[in-house]
Amino acid sequence: MSLERERELIIGNLKEVEQKLVSFYKLVGNMTGSNKKATEIFAYLKIYDALTQVQIKQLTNFSSSTISTTLQSFLQTNIVSHELLRNSRKHIYKLLKDRAVFYYYSNEYIMDRYEILDKEIIDIQEGLHAFHQKYPYTTQFLTIRLNHIRNYYEAQRRAINDESKIAFLPEDVSSVQNPNNEVLIPAELKKFEDMLLHMFIRSSQTQKSAPIISYVIPYFITRRELDQETILQLTNLSRSTVSRLLQIISKNIYLNKSQREFRKPVKYCLVSFSLYILKGILTADQIIFSWIRTLNDLLNDLQTNKKYDQNSPDYNHLITKIQEILNDIKELKVSSNRLAKAFAELEFIVKK
């Protein structure tokens, strides 16, 4: 059944509250490497529940093509529905409840993607096995390094769906690694590294382009240890981009940075991809949890500060929205605790 009319946009002092909620969703989107414009559109849909393209343009000032493309993506991933307003040619886009909570992909969609990608990793490992007799150490090394990705997917199964499909796989490559830590990939095996790179770029959570990290992390998985010059040769990225990226990703304790030595390049070693990415997610969860106080303070300010018009329909709507976010955070804690448990179990196996 068509809606009678579109919802009025928030105005006045309550606009300040709206913008604080938008900033929360932007923070989450930034931590997950999500597309910035898609994140902002998602944020407004979370706040308003339903919006027309014209309203989204008023709120974001994005181009009509950007809005249209993003909404089409949301329709394809089944987080929004759309219908015509009654007696109008305008479509209104409604966010489907509980389909996407903090960013613009649902847990169901994410897990479906992980299962597809897990199968792709298995296919790569099986492809490597065909070259085992010719390159025994290299194929074993790459196969074990790919286990890191499969372990990450398994940890997410345990966190999101509270189920397990496989036992955690071995990640230790010490028995098949070159003494000087250098990994030389023969030309015949390079295609498997390229397959992994393309998989990362394709599966990145963006609308138009993969984040730069998607061009670098796959090489850390296949090579384990890299210096800046090698990354430049492999990726063709600019020196400033690589330098900036290394500063960011080396803050995670599972990517080690060697001490600077005379005439020797600084090397970066990705000890465990699975632990690296899980640590990042758990850190991001803690940042989300730190917003509980901010949101409660915002709720208290709304309820006690006389500058807000309590007779405005927007007033009660925003109170409800803040309470919804607090409830969403409460539910996130359940899956985050399961992820922390999976992380601890995997870390114990990796460090044995």
C-alpha positions as CSV (number, residue, x, y, z in Angstrom):
1,M,0.0,0.0,0.0
2,S,1.4,3.4,-1.0
3,L,2.3,6.0,1.7
4,E,0.1,9.1,1.9
5,R,3.0,11.6,2.0
6,E,6.7,11.9,2.7
7,R,8.1,12.7,6.2
8,E,9.1,16.3,7.0
9,L,12.8,16.9,7.5
10,I,14.1,17.8,10.9
11,I,14.6,21.6,11.4
12,G,15.7,24.0,14.2
13,N,17.7,23.0,17.3
14,L,16.8,19.3,16.8
15,K,19.0,19.4,13.7
16,E,22.0,19.4,16.0
17,V,20.8,16.0,17.5
18,E,20.3,14.6,14.0
19,Q,23.9,15.6,13.0
20,K,25.3,13.9,16.1
21,L,23.6,10.7,15.1
22,V,24.9,11.0,11.6
23,S,28.4,11.5,12.9
24,F,28.0,8.2,14.8
25,Y,27.2,6.2,11.7
26,K,30.0,8.0,9.8
27,L,32.4,6.9,12.5
28,V,31.3,3.3,12.1
29,G,31.5,3.5,8.3
30,N,35.0,4.9,8.5
31,M,36.2,2.1,10.8
32,T,34.8,-0.5,8.4
33,G,36.3,1.1,5.4
34,S,32.9,1.7,3.9
35,N,32.1,4.1,1.1
36,K,31.7,7.6,2.7
37,K,28.7,8.7,0.6
38,A,26.9,5.4,0.9
39,T,27.5,5.6,4.7
40,E,26.0,9.1,4.9
41,I,22.9,8.1,2.9
42,F,22.5,5.0,5.1
43,A,22.8,7.2,8.2
44,Y,19.9,9.4,7.1
45,L,17.8,6.4,6.2
46,K,18.5,5.0,9.7
47,I,17.4,8.3,11.3
48,Y,14.3,9.0,9.1
49,D,13.3,5.4,8.3
50,A,12.1,6.5,4.8
51,L,13.2,9.2,2.4
52,T,12.7,10.2,-1.2
53,Q,15.7,10.8,-3.5
54,V,14.9,14.6,-3.4
55,Q,15.1,14.6,0.4
56,I,18.3,12.7,0.4
57,K,19.8,15.3,-2.0
58,Q,18.6,18.1,0.4
59,L,20.2,16.3,3.3
60,T,23.5,15.3,1.7
61,N,24.0,17.7,-1.3
62,F,25.2,14.6,-3.3
63,S,24.6,14.4,-7.0
64,S,21.4,12.7,-8.2
65,S,23.5,10.0,-9.9
66,T,25.4,9.1,-6.7
67,I,22.1,8.9,-4.8
68,S,20.4,6.8,-7.4
69,T,23.4,4.4,-7.7
70,T,23.7,4.0,-4.0
71,L,20.0,3.3,-3.5
72,Q,20.1,0.8,-6.3
73,S,22.9,-1.0,-4.4
74,F,20.8,-0.9,-1.2
75,L,17.9,-2.5,-3.1
76,Q,20.1,-5.2,-4.5
77,T,21.5,-6.1,-1.0
78,N,17.9,-6.1,0.3
79,I,18.3,-3.5,3.1
80,V,15.7,-1.1,1.6
81,S,12.4,-1.3,-0.2
82,H,10.8,1.4,-2.3
83,E,7.3,2.3,-3.3
84,L,5.4,5.2,-4.9
85,L,3.9,7.9,-2.8
86,R,0.2,8.0,-3.3
87,N,-0.9,10.4,-6.1
88,S,2.7,11.0,-6.9
89,R,5.5,9.9,-9.2
90,K,8.0,10.0,-6.3
91,H,9.5,6.8,-5.0
92,I,10.1,6.6,-1.3
93,Y,12.9,4.4,0.0
94,K,12.2,2.6,3.3
95,L,15.0,1.0,5.4
96,L,14.0,-2.6,6.2
97,K,14.1,-3.1,10.0
98,D,17.0,-5.1,11.4
99,R,18.4,-5.8,7.9
100,A,21.4,-3.5,8.4
101,V,22.3,-2.1,11.8
102,F,25.5,0.0,11.9
103,Y,26.5,0.0,8.3
104,Y,24.9,-0.7,5.0
105,Y,25.3,-4.5,4.8
106,S,23.2,-7.0,6.7
107,N,24.8,-9.9,8.7
108,E,23.1,-12.3,6.4
109,Y,24.6,-10.7,3.3
110,I,28.0,-10.6,4.9
111,M,28.0,-14.3,5.8
112,D,26.7,-15.3,2.4
113,R,29.7,-13.4,0.9
114,Y,32.1,-15.0,3.3
115,E,30.9,-18.5,2.3
116,I,31.4,-17.6,-1.4
117,L,34.9,-16.2,-0.7
118,D,35.8,-19.2,1.5
119,K,35.0,-21.5,-1.5
120,E,37.3,-19.3,-3.6
121,I,40.1,-19.7,-1.2
122,I,39.7,-23.5,-1.2
123,D,39.8,-23.4,-5.0
124,I,43.1,-21.4,-4.9
125,Q,44.5,-23.9,-2.4
126,E,43.5,-26.8,-4.6
127,G,45.0,-25.1,-7.6
128,L,48.3,-24.7,-5.7
129,H,48.2,-28.4,-4.8
130,A,48.6,-29.3,-8.5
131,F,52.1,-27.7,-8.3
132,H,53.1,-29.3,-5.1
133,Q,55.7,-31.7,-6.5
134,K,57.4,-29.0,-8.5
135,Y,57.3,-26.3,-5.8
136,P,56.8,-28.2,-2.5
137,Y,57.8,-25.4,-0.1
138,T,56.2,-22.5,-1.9
139,T,52.9,-24.2,-2.4
140,Q,52.8,-25.3,1.3
141,F,53.7,-21.8,2.4
142,L,51.0,-20.2,0.3
143,T,48.4,-22.9,1.3
144,I,49.1,-22.3,5.0
145,R,49.0,-18.5,4.6
146,L,45.6,-18.8,2.9
147,N,44.4,-20.7,6.0
148,H,44.6,-17.3,7.8
149,I,41.7,-16.0,5.6
150,R,39.6,-19.2,6.2
151,N,40.2,-18.8,10.0
152,Y,38.9,-15.3,9.8
153,Y,35.7,-16.5,8.1
154,E,35.3,-19.2,10.7
155,A,35.6,-16.7,13.5
156,Q,32.9,-14.6,11.9
157,R,30.6,-17.7,11.6
158,R,31.0,-18.2,15.4
159,A,30.4,-14.5,16.1
160,I,27.5,-13.7,13.8
161,N,25.7,-17.0,13.5
162,D,26.9,-18.6,16.7
163,E,27.9,-21.7,14.8
164,S,31.1,-23.5,13.7
165,K,31.8,-25.1,10.3
166,I,35.5,-26.0,10.7
167,A,38.2,-26.3,13.3
168,F,40.7,-23.5,13.1
169,L,43.4,-24.3,10.6
170,P,47.2,-24.2,11.1
171,E,48.9,-20.9,10.4
172,D,52.5,-21.6,11.3
173,V,54.8,-21.4,8.3
174,S,58.1,-21.8,10.1
175,S,58.7,-25.3,8.7
176,V,58.3,-24.2,5.1
177,Q,59.7,-20.7,5.2
178,N,63.0,-19.5,3.7
179,P,65.6,-18.8,6.4
180,N,65.9,-15.2,5.3
181,N,62.0,-14.8,5.3
182,E,62.1,-14.0,1.6
183,V,59.2,-15.5,-0.4
184,L,59.9,-15.9,-4.1
185,I,56.8,-16.8,-6.1
186,P,57.5,-18.6,-9.4
187,A,55.8,-17.2,-12.5
188,E,53.6,-20.4,-12.6
189,L,52.2,-19.6,-9.2
190,K,51.9,-15.8,-9.6
191,K,48.4,-16.3,-11.1
192,F,47.2,-17.6,-7.7
193,E,48.5,-14.5,-6.0
194,D,46.7,-12.4,-8.6
195,M,43.5,-14.4,-8.0
196,L,43.7,-13.5,-4.3
197,L,44.3,-9.8,-5.1
198,H,41.3,-9.6,-7.4
199,M,39.2,-11.4,-4.8
200,F,40.1,-8.8,-2.2
201,I,39.4,-5.8,-4.5
202,R,36.1,-7.3,-5.8
203,S,34.8,-8.1,-2.3
204,S,35.7,-4.7,-0.8
205,Q,32.7,-3.0,0.8
206,T,32.5,0.0,-1.5
207,Q,30.3,1.2,-4.2
208,K,32.8,2.4,-6.8
209,S,36.4,1.6,-5.8
210,A,38.3,-0.7,-3.5
211,P,40.1,0.9,-0.5
212,I,43.8,1.1,-1.0
213,I,44.4,-1.5,1.7
214,S,42.8,-4.1,-0.6
215,Y,45.7,-3.6,-3.0
216,V,48.3,-4.2,-0.3
217,I,47.1,-6.7,2.3
218,P,46.9,-9.7,-0.2
219,Y,50.6,-9.3,-0.8
220,F,51.2,-9.4,3.0
221,I,49.2,-12.7,3.1
222,T,51.2,-14.3,0.2
223,R,54.6,-12.9,1.1
224,R,54.3,-12.5,4.9
225,E,57.0,-9.8,5.1
226,L,57.5,-6.8,2.9
227,D,59.4,-3.5,2.8
228,Q,58.1,-0.3,1.3
229,E,60.1,-0.6,-2.0
230,T,58.7,-4.1,-2.6
231,I,55.2,-2.8,-2.0
232,L,55.7,0.0,-4.5
233,Q,56.9,-2.5,-7.1
234,L,54.0,-4.8,-6.6
235,T,51.2,-2.3,-6.4
236,N,52.3,0.7,-8.5
237,L,50.8,2.9,-5.7
238,S,52.5,6.3,-5.0
239,R,55.2,6.4,-2.3
240,S,53.2,8.8,-0.2
241,T,50.1,6.5,-0.3
242,V,52.1,3.5,0.7
243,S,53.9,5.4,3.4
244,R,50.6,6.7,4.8
245,L,49.0,3.2,4.7
246,L,51.9,1.5,6.5
247,Q,51.7,4.1,9.3
248,I,48.1,3.2,9.8
249,I,48.2,-0.6,9.5
250,S,51.4,-1.0,11.6
251,K,49.5,0.2,14.6
252,N,48.0,-3.2,14.9
253,I,50.2,-5.5,17.0
254,Y,49.8,-8.3,14.5
255,L,51.7,-6.4,11.8
256,N,55.3,-6.1,13.1
257,K,57.7,-3.4,12.1
258,S,61.4,-4.1,12.2
259,Q,64.0,-1.8,13.7
260,R,65.6,0.6,11.3
261,E,69.2,-0.5,10.6
262,F,72.0,1.1,8.6
263,R,71.4,0.6,4.8
264,K,68.7,-2.0,5.5
265,P,65.0,-1.3,4.7
266,V,62.4,-1.4,7.4
267,K,60.4,-4.5,7.0
268,Y,56.8,-5.1,7.9
269,C,55.6,-8.6,8.8
270,L,52.0,-9.7,8.9
271,V,52.2,-12.5,11.5
272,S,48.6,-13.5,11.3
273,F,46.0,-12.0,8.9
274,S,43.2,-13.6,10.9
275,L,44.3,-12.1,14.2
276,Y,45.2,-8.8,12.5
277,I,41.7,-8.2,11.1
278,L,39.8,-9.7,14.1
279,K,41.8,-7.4,16.4
280,G,40.8,-4.4,14.3
281,I,37.1,-5.4,14.5
282,L,37.2,-5.8,18.2
283,T,38.9,-2.5,18.6
284,A,36.2,-0.9,16.5
285,D,33.6,-2.5,18.6
286,Q,35.1,-0.9,21.7
287,I,34.9,2.5,20.0
288,I,31.2,1.9,19.3
289,F,30.7,0.8,22.9
290,S,32.3,4.1,24.1
291,W,29.4,5.9,22.4
292,I,27.0,4.6,25.0
293,R,27.8,7.4,27.4
294,T,27.6,10.0,24.6
295,L,24.2,8.7,23.5
296,N,22.9,8.6,27.0
297,D,24.1,12.2,27.6
298,L,22.4,13.2,24.3
299,L,19.2,11.5,25.4
300,N,19.3,13.2,28.8
301,D,20.0,16.6,27.2
302,L,17.0,16.1,24.9
303,Q,14.7,15.3,27.9
304,T,15.9,18.1,30.2
305,N,17.1,21.0,28.0
306,K,14.3,23.5,27.5
307,K,15.7,24.7,24.3
308,Y,14.2,21.7,22.5
309,D,10.6,21.9,21.5
310,Q,9.0,18.8,23.2
311,N,5.8,19.3,21.3
312,S,7.5,18.7,18.0
313,P,6.9,15.3,16.4
314,D,10.7,15.3,15.7
315,Y,11.4,15.4,19.4
316,N,9.8,12.0,20.2
317,H,11.2,10.5,17.0
318,L,14.8,11.4,17.9
319,I,14.4,10.0,21.4
320,T,13.2,6.8,19.9
321,K,16.1,6.7,17.5
322,I,18.7,7.2,20.2
323,Q,17.1,4.4,22.2
324,E,17.1,2.2,19.1
325,I,20.9,2.8,18.7
326,L,21.5,2.0,22.4
327,N,19.6,-1.3,21.9
328,D,21.5,-2.1,18.8
329,I,24.8,-1.5,20.7
330,K,23.5,-3.8,23.4
331,E,22.9,-6.5,20.8
332,L,26.3,-5.9,19.2
333,K,27.9,-6.8,22.6
334,V,26.5,-10.3,22.3
335,S,28.2,-11.0,18.9
336,S,31.3,-9.0,19.9
337,N,31.7,-11.2,23.0
338,R,31.4,-14.3,20.8
339,L,34.0,-12.8,18.4
340,A,36.3,-12.1,21.3
341,K,36.0,-15.8,22.4
342,A,36.8,-17.0,18.9
343,F,39.7,-14.6,18.8
344,A,41.1,-15.9,22.1
345,E,40.8,-19.5,20.9
346,L,42.5,-18.8,17.6
347,E,45.2,-16.7,19.3
348,F,46.0,-19.7,21.6
349,I,46.4,-22.0,18.6
350,V,48.5,-19.5,16.6
351,K,50.9,-18.9,19.5
352,K,51.3,-22.5,20.5
